[in-house]
């Protein structure tokens, strides 16, 4: 519960966390075996990038990619969450 509250508070601040903070948050999610929270956090980061998503999000993803690989967590794009569910 504490991790979910911290993620909610972080999302409420309307900021894009730096990769160092994201790495720590991903490790915390993995410690409690909550991969869904980790993916949801990455979705919130992408949404938080706003209009700069094309410039900022790939850089952030590049920085945290080693941690994602180490923990075995897929990015939302790898799971198909960047496309609508019923896209034809």
Biotite code that builds the C-alpha atoms (Angstrom):
import biotite.structure as struc

atoms = struc.array([
    struc.Atom([0.000, 0.000, 0.000], chain_id="A", res_id=1, res_name="UNK", atom_name="CA", element="C"),
    struc.Atom([2.837, 2.392, 0.786], chain_id="A", res_id=2, res_name="UNK", atom_name="CA", element="C"),
    struc.Atom([4.322, 1.984, -2.685], chain_id="A", res_id=3, res_name="UNK", atom_name="CA", element="C"),
    struc.Atom([0.979, 2.674, -4.356], chain_id="A", res_id=4, res_name="UNK", atom_name="CA", element="C"),
    struc.Atom([0.491, 5.766, -2.191], chain_id="A", res_id=5, res_name="UNK", atom_name="CA", element="C"),
    struc.Atom([3.964, 7.041, -3.068], chain_id="A", res_id=6, res_name="UNK", atom_name="CA", element="C"),
    struc.Atom([3.305, 6.511, -6.794], chain_id="A", res_id=7, res_name="UNK", atom_name="CA", element="C"),
    struc.Atom([-0.025, 8.311, -6.500], chain_id="A", res_id=8, res_name="UNK", atom_name="CA", element="C"),
    struc.Atom([1.601, 11.235, -4.685], chain_id="A", res_id=9, res_name="UNK", atom_name="CA", element="C"),
    struc.Atom([4.347, 11.395, -7.306], chain_id="A", res_id=10, res_name="UNK", atom_name="CA", element="C"),
    struc.Atom([1.799, 11.420, -10.113], chain_id="A", res_id=11, res_name="UNK", atom_name="CA", element="C"),
    struc.Atom([-0.177, 14.143, -8.376], chain_id="A", res_id=12, res_name="UNK", atom_name="CA", element="C"),
    struc.Atom([2.812, 16.474, -8.393], chain_id="A", res_id=13, res_name="UNK", atom_name="CA", element="C"),
    struc.Atom([2.481, 16.847, -12.180], chain_id="A", res_id=14, res_name="UNK", atom_name="CA", element="C"),
    struc.Atom([6.150, 16.276, -12.873], chain_id="A", res_id=15, res_name="UNK", atom_name="CA", element="C"),
    struc.Atom([8.224, 13.823, -14.842], chain_id="A", res_id=16, res_name="UNK", atom_name="CA", element="C"),
    struc.Atom([10.542, 11.983, -12.440], chain_id="A", res_id=17, res_name="UNK", atom_name="CA", element="C"),
    struc.Atom([14.164, 11.624, -13.371], chain_id="A", res_id=18, res_name="UNK", atom_name="CA", element="C"),
    struc.Atom([15.421, 8.166, -14.395], chain_id="A", res_id=19, res_name="UNK", atom_name="CA", element="C"),
    struc.Atom([17.188, 7.636, -11.060], chain_id="A", res_id=20, res_name="UNK", atom_name="CA", element="C"),
    struc.Atom([13.854, 7.954, -9.238], chain_id="A", res_id=21, res_name="UNK", atom_name="CA", element="C"),
    struc.Atom([12.152, 5.677, -11.750], chain_id="A", res_id=22, res_name="UNK", atom_name="CA", element="C"),
    struc.Atom([14.813, 3.005, -11.275], chain_id="A", res_id=23, res_name="UNK", atom_name="CA", element="C"),
    struc.Atom([14.275, 3.084, -7.504], chain_id="A", res_id=24, res_name="UNK", atom_name="CA", element="C"),
    struc.Atom([10.498, 2.924, -7.958], chain_id="A", res_id=25, res_name="UNK", atom_name="CA", element="C"),
    struc.Atom([10.777, -0.008, -10.369], chain_id="A", res_id=26, res_name="UNK", atom_name="CA", element="C"),
    struc.Atom([12.936, -1.901, -7.883], chain_id="A", res_id=27, res_name="UNK", atom_name="CA", element="C"),
    struc.Atom([10.414, -1.191, -5.113], chain_id="A", res_id=28, res_name="UNK", atom_name="CA", element="C"),
    struc.Atom([7.602, -2.542, -7.305], chain_id="A", res_id=29, res_name="UNK", atom_name="CA", element="C"),
    struc.Atom([9.620, -5.660, -8.037], chain_id="A", res_id=30, res_name="UNK", atom_name="CA", element="C"),
    struc.Atom([10.367, -6.226, -4.336], chain_id="A", res_id=31, res_name="UNK", atom_name="CA", element="C"),
    struc.Atom([6.656, -6.581, -3.661], chain_id="A", res_id=32, res_name="UNK", atom_name="CA", element="C"),
    struc.Atom([6.064, -8.471, -6.958], chain_id="A", res_id=33, res_name="UNK", atom_name="CA", element="C"),
    struc.Atom([3.738, -5.812, -8.343], chain_id="A", res_id=34, res_name="UNK", atom_name="CA", element="C"),
    struc.Atom([4.663, -5.642, -12.022], chain_id="A", res_id=35, res_name="UNK", atom_name="CA", element="C"),
    struc.Atom([1.274, -4.118, -12.863], chain_id="A", res_id=36, res_name="UNK", atom_name="CA", element="C"),
    struc.Atom([2.140, -1.108, -10.720], chain_id="A", res_id=37, res_name="UNK", atom_name="CA", element="C"),
    struc.Atom([5.486, -0.772, -12.487], chain_id="A", res_id=38, res_name="UNK", atom_name="CA", element="C"),
    struc.Atom([3.832, -0.753, -15.917], chain_id="A", res_id=39, res_name="UNK", atom_name="CA", element="C"),
    struc.Atom([1.159, 1.658, -14.707], chain_id="A", res_id=40, res_name="UNK", atom_name="CA", element="C"),
    struc.Atom([3.853, 3.970, -13.388], chain_id="A", res_id=41, res_name="UNK", atom_name="CA", element="C"),
    struc.Atom([5.550, 3.974, -16.796], chain_id="A", res_id=42, res_name="UNK", atom_name="CA", element="C"),
    struc.Atom([2.215, 4.787, -18.438], chain_id="A", res_id=43, res_name="UNK", atom_name="CA", element="C"),
    struc.Atom([1.793, 7.708, -16.033], chain_id="A", res_id=44, res_name="UNK", atom_name="CA", element="C"),
    struc.Atom([5.292, 8.938, -16.880], chain_id="A", res_id=45, res_name="UNK", atom_name="CA", element="C"),
    struc.Atom([4.459, 8.844, -20.580], chain_id="A", res_id=46, res_name="UNK", atom_name="CA", element="C"),
    struc.Atom([1.220, 10.727, -19.957], chain_id="A", res_id=47, res_name="UNK", atom_name="CA", element="C"),
    struc.Atom([3.092, 13.235, -17.778], chain_id="A", res_id=48, res_name="UNK", atom_name="CA", element="C"),
    struc.Atom([5.439, 14.090, -20.645], chain_id="A", res_id=49, res_name="UNK", atom_name="CA", element="C"),
    struc.Atom([2.499, 15.840, -22.318], chain_id="A", res_id=50, res_name="UNK", atom_name="CA", element="C"),
    struc.Atom([3.360, 17.519, -25.601], chain_id="A", res_id=51, res_name="UNK", atom_name="CA", element="C"),
    struc.Atom([7.024, 16.568, -25.288], chain_id="A", res_id=52, res_name="UNK", atom_name="CA", element="C"),
    struc.Atom([6.344, 12.845, -25.310], chain_id="A", res_id=53, res_name="UNK", atom_name="CA", element="C"),
    struc.Atom([8.191, 12.352, -28.622], chain_id="A", res_id=54, res_name="UNK", atom_name="CA", element="C"),
    struc.Atom([11.384, 13.902, -27.222], chain_id="A", res_id=55, res_name="UNK", atom_name="CA", element="C"),
    struc.Atom([11.314, 13.116, -23.503], chain_id="A", res_id=56, res_name="UNK", atom_name="CA", element="C"),
    struc.Atom([9.830, 9.638, -23.196], chain_id="A", res_id=57, res_name="UNK", atom_name="CA", element="C"),
    struc.Atom([12.311, 7.819, -25.497], chain_id="A", res_id=58, res_name="UNK", atom_name="CA", element="C"),
    struc.Atom([15.210, 9.387, -23.569], chain_id="A", res_id=59, res_name="UNK", atom_name="CA", element="C"),
    struc.Atom([13.723, 8.304, -20.245], chain_id="A", res_id=60, res_name="UNK", atom_name="CA", element="C"),
    struc.Atom([13.054, 4.818, -21.580], chain_id="A", res_id=61, res_name="UNK", atom_name="CA", element="C"),
    struc.Atom([16.622, 4.569, -22.860], chain_id="A", res_id=62, res_name="UNK", atom_name="CA", element="C"),
    struc.Atom([17.962, 5.485, -19.410], chain_id="A", res_id=63, res_name="UNK", atom_name="CA", element="C"),
    struc.Atom([15.814, 2.974, -17.507], chain_id="A", res_id=64, res_name="UNK", atom_name="CA", element="C"),
    struc.Atom([16.031, 0.145, -20.084], chain_id="A", res_id=65, res_name="UNK", atom_name="CA", element="C"),
    struc.Atom([18.867, -1.676, -18.234], chain_id="A", res_id=66, res_name="UNK", atom_name="CA", element="C"),
    struc.Atom([16.778, -1.706, -15.046], chain_id="A", res_id=67, res_name="UNK", atom_name="CA", element="C"),
    struc.Atom([13.704, -2.926, -16.930], chain_id="A", res_id=68, res_name="UNK", atom_name="CA", element="C"),
    struc.Atom([15.757, -5.753, -18.436], chain_id="A", res_id=69, res_name="UNK", atom_name="CA", element="C"),
    struc.Atom([17.318, -6.625, -15.069], chain_id="A", res_id=70, res_name="UNK", atom_name="CA", element="C"),
    struc.Atom([13.916, -6.836, -13.371], chain_id="A", res_id=71, res_name="UNK", atom_name="CA", element="C"),
    struc.Atom([12.125, -8.541, -16.253], chain_id="A", res_id=72, res_name="UNK", atom_name="CA", element="C"),
    struc.Atom([9.531, -5.791, -16.648], chain_id="A", res_id=73, res_name="UNK", atom_name="CA", element="C"),
    struc.Atom([8.274, -4.849, -20.108], chain_id="A", res_id=74, res_name="UNK", atom_name="CA", element="C"),
    struc.Atom([7.631, -1.268, -21.148], chain_id="A", res_id=75, res_name="UNK", atom_name="CA", element="C"),
    struc.Atom([3.988, -0.468, -21.961], chain_id="A", res_id=76, res_name="UNK", atom_name="CA", element="C"),
    struc.Atom([4.879, -0.356, -25.668], chain_id="A", res_id=77, res_name="UNK", atom_name="CA", element="C"),
    struc.Atom([6.196, -3.905, -25.472], chain_id="A", res_id=78, res_name="UNK", atom_name="CA", element="C"),
    struc.Atom([2.850, -5.021, -24.074], chain_id="A", res_id=79, res_name="UNK", atom_name="CA", element="C"),
    struc.Atom([0.853, -3.167, -26.711], chain_id="A", res_id=80, res_name="UNK", atom_name="CA", element="C"),
    struc.Atom([-0.567, -0.608, -24.270], chain_id="A", res_id=81, res_name="UNK", atom_name="CA", element="C"),
    struc.Atom([0.331, 2.270, -26.561], chain_id="A", res_id=82, res_name="UNK", atom_name="CA", element="C"),
    struc.Atom([-2.327, 1.160, -29.078], chain_id="A", res_id=83, res_name="UNK", atom_name="CA", element="C"),
    struc.Atom([-6.100, 1.172, -28.559], chain_id="A", res_id=84, res_name="UNK", atom_name="CA", element="C"),
    struc.Atom([-7.448, -2.246, -27.636], chain_id="A", res_id=85, res_name="UNK", atom_name="CA", element="C"),
    struc.Atom([-9.852, -2.478, -30.552], chain_id="A", res_id=86, res_name="UNK", atom_name="CA", element="C"),
    struc.Atom([-7.625, -0.842, -33.181], chain_id="A", res_id=87, res_name="UNK", atom_name="CA", element="C"),
    struc.Atom([-8.211, -2.273, -36.606], chain_id="A", res_id=88, res_name="UNK", atom_name="CA", element="C"),
])
